[in-house]
Amino acid sequence: MTTTTNHDVIILGAGAAGLSAGLVLARAQADVLLIDSGAPRNAAAADVHGFLSRDGMPPAELAALARREVGAAGGVLRAGEVTEVAGSADRGFAVTMADGSVERGRALLFATGLSDELPELEGLRERWGTLVHHCPYCHGYEVCGQAIAVIGGPARAMSIKQAGLLRRYSERVALISNGIELTEPERHRLEAFGVHLVTGIASGLRGEPGELDAVLLEDGRTIACDAAFIAPRPRPHDALLRSLGCATEQGSGLVAVDASGQSSVPGVWAAGNVVTPGAQVITAAGAGSASAIAINGWLLEKDLDLASAG
């Protein structure tokens, strides 16, 4: 059975960006629906860091608190998977759910986030988010003074930057090349800064469950460490956003948005990791708020035009 419900704004994704936008819009008296599939990027992380007043809070706890605030303001949250989006600013947008129901909205905000494409290293996935990290700003403070291994990856520039940033937290930082070819100037700068360079291919992580002792290399060597960092390839969840015809950026290939998150398609915004892979939780929340304010202003202009035409 297909049912249709109308809303001012439909937000796809209820992470930091989506929930922040939902709160702003609900408080602005907009009819706002948030749809979430329940697979947050930071589900594996033990804590959220760098978020004022919430530093060290588990991600699920932060999300639950935000959901209660959005609901108290009048926002509606719905669990489910979106299979199709269609429409335009003139006709309205239709969001089709996996169960066949359709939600209609005057505007859309995509806050669908991304997935981290992790390399196939033995012992990596079970340690991801607890002993293996990707963001020095999020987790560097927690590993101050520890032996840190940075495993090179496809995001070459980020791997090199990770090693340099983490050197500020510890005197024991090793960059395992793992296929990265460093130029002579790059080698000199890192070594002069105190980063130990290791040429070799990583094959796995070693340690008892819940612990990390070393990174194992293909040639049998082990690089002792207490924590590891890696720069995974980000995979934005933007297929539905692209299906609406949104323009993309040259070079990065990301969906292009302006400072408020407005895409090239009228009535369609995007905020958070789906368009800014490097955004932290607090950054994504701020982007969601900015988009919400822009969307509400856009809706107001529509309402004023309609009222004056009548």
N, C-alpha and C positions, 0 to 999 in steps of 0.2 A: 504494500500500500504506500502510495506517495503522498506526502503532506508537504505543504509549503507555508513558511512563516516569514514575515517581512520585518526587517530591522533597518535602523539608520546605518549602522556599521557592523560588519562581520570581521572579526579578527581571527586569522588562522594561526594558531600557535599560542600557547599560554605559558611561555617562559617569561624571563624578566622583561623583555620588550613588549610582548603581548599583554601581560598583566598590568604593566605600568600604563600602557595606552588605555586599557580597559577601565582602569580606575579613573583616569582623567576624563574620559568620555562619559562614563556613568555619572560622575559628579557634575558633569556639564549638562545632565538631563537628556543625553542621547540614549536611544534604544540600542544597546550594544550586546552582541553575542560573541563569545570566545569559543572556538572549537579547538580541541587539543587531542592528539593521538596518544599522549602519555609516554613519550620516549624522549625525555630531555637529554641534551648533550652532556650535561654535568652530572648525570645520575651516578656515575662511578666515583665521583669526588666525595671526599669525606667532609669538606668544609668549603664555604664561600669566603673569599678574602678580598680586601680592598673596598668593601661596601660599608660606608659609614653607618655606624650603630648596629651593623649585622655581621661584623667580622668574626669568622670562626663558626658561623651558623651552618648546619647541614643544609644542602640545597633543597631537599624535600621539605624541611621545616620552613625555610624561607618562602617556598612556593605555596605551602599550605596557608601561611599567614597572609600572603598577598591575595590568594583566592578568597579568603574570608572577607578581606577588605573590599575587594571588587564586588562580591555578592552583597555585602551590606550596603553598598552604594547603588545597587540596582542592576549591576551587570549580571548577565546570565552566562554560565559556563556549561559547555556540552562536551562530553567525551565522544570521540569517534574519528573516523578516517574520512577525509575529503577525497573524492575520486575525480571530480571535474569542477572547473569554474568557467563561467561564460558570461557574456553580457557587455554592457557599456555604461558609461555615466548617464547617458540619456535614457536608456531602457531599464537600468538597474542591473545588478549582478546576481546570477544564480549560482549557488554553491551546492553541489550534489554530494550527498553522503553515501557511504558504502551500503547503508541499509535502504537506499532508494529515496529517502526524504530529501527535500530541497529547501534550503534556507536562502532568502533573498535579502539583498542589502543595497543601500544607495552607494556605499563606498566599501572598499576592501582594504584591510591592512594585513600584509603577509609578515608574520613574525615566526616563520617556520624553522629558523635556525639551520644547523648543518650537522653533518656527521664527520668524525675524524677517521680518516682511512689509515689504519695502523699497519705497519709492516708485519709480516709473518715471522715473528721472533718467539721462540719457545719461552714461555713464562711471562710474556709481556701483557697479554690481555687481563690476566687475573691480578696484575699489579697496577694496571692503568688507573690513574686518578688517586692512588694512595701512595705508591712508592715510585711510580713513573709518571712524570708530568710533562706538560708542554709549555707552560707560561711561567717564566721567572718572576714576573710581577705578582702572580697569584700565589706561588708556592715557594719562591726563593727564600723568603724570610724563615719559613719553617725548617729549612735544611741548612741554616747558617752553621758554618764550621764543619759540616759533614764532607765526606768524600763523595764527589758528584761526577757521574759519567754522562757526557752528552753524546748521544748516538746520532751520527749524521744521517740525513734522510733526503728525500726528494726535494724538500723545501730548503735548498742549499743555503741561501742567504740567512734564513732564520736559524738554521743549525749553527752557523758561525756566530751569529749575534747572541744566541743562547749561551754559548761558551764564554763570550766576553762579559755578558751581563752577570752570569753566575759566578765569575771570578770575584766579583764584589762581595759575594756572600761567603766565599770559602777560598782558602789557599790550596785546596786539593781538588782541582777541576781538570778532568781529562776529556778531550774531544776525540772520539773514535771516528775516523774518517768515513768508514762504512760506504765506500764508493765515491765520496767527495774528493775531488782533486783540488787541493789548495794551491794558489799561486805563491810564488816566493814571498811577495810583500805580505800576503795574508798570513803565511806561516810566521814570518818575522814579527809581525804585530802581535799575534796571539801569544807566541812564546815570550816575547818581551814583556807581555802583560801578566805572565805567570801561568798560562794555560799549557798543560801537558798534552802534546799531540801524539796520537796513537794511530798508525797506519794499519788498517785491518778491517775485516768484515765481521760484523756482529752476527752471532748465530743463536744466542739465547741469553736468558737471565738466570742466575743461580741464587738459591737461598731456600730456606724452609718456608712453608706457606705463611704468608703475612710478613715475610722478611725479604731483604735483598742484600746479597753479599758481593756479587760480582756480575760483570758482563762477560760472557764467554765468546771468544772469537773463533772463526772457522779453523785457524791454525792451531787451536788448542790453548792459546794463551788466555788468561783471565785478567780482567781489569777490576780490581777491588773497588767497591763503591757502596755507599749507604742509600743513595738515591740516584735516579737516572732521569734525564730529560730527553725528549725527542720531538721533532717538529713534524707532525703527521700532515698528510695532504688533506686540506679541508674540502668537503663535498657539500656545498649549499643545497638545501632542499628547495629548489626554485623551479622545478619542472612546471608546476601549475602556474606560477607567476609568469614564466616565459610563454606559456600557452596563450596568455592574453595578448601577446605581441609586444611586451615591454622591451625597450632597447637595452643593449648591453654595452659595457665599457670596452673600449679597445685595449688590448693587452691583458687585462685581468679576466675578461669574459664574464664578470659579475653583472647582474642586473643594475643598470645605472639609475641612481636616485639623486635628488638634490638634498640640500641641508635638512629639509623637513621629512625626507623619505619619499617624496613624490616621485613616481616613476614617469615614464614618457606617456603612459596611458592615463587619461583623466579619470579620477576617482579611485586610482590604485596606488597604494603606498606600500613601502616595505621598510622594516626596521630590524636592527639586531644582526646576528651572525649570518643571516641569509644574504645580506648585502655587505656586511662588514665582518669578515671572518675573524679578525683580530680583536673584536670588541669583548671587553670583560663584562661581567654581570651588571656592574653599575653603569657601564657605558651603554649597554643594550637597553637598560631601564630608562636612561636619559633619552636615548633615541626614540623609544616608544612614546615617551611623554611629548617630545617635540612633534612627532607624527600625529598624535592625538589632537594637539592644539591646532595643527594645520588642517586636519580633517574636519574638525568642528567649525573652523572658519570657512572652509569650503562649503560645508552643508548650510551654514548661515547664509552665504551668498545665494545658494540655490533657493532657499526658503524666501529670502527677500525678493528675488526675481519673480518667484511664483506668486507671492502676495501682491506685488505691484502690478503684475499682469492681470490680476483678477479685478 
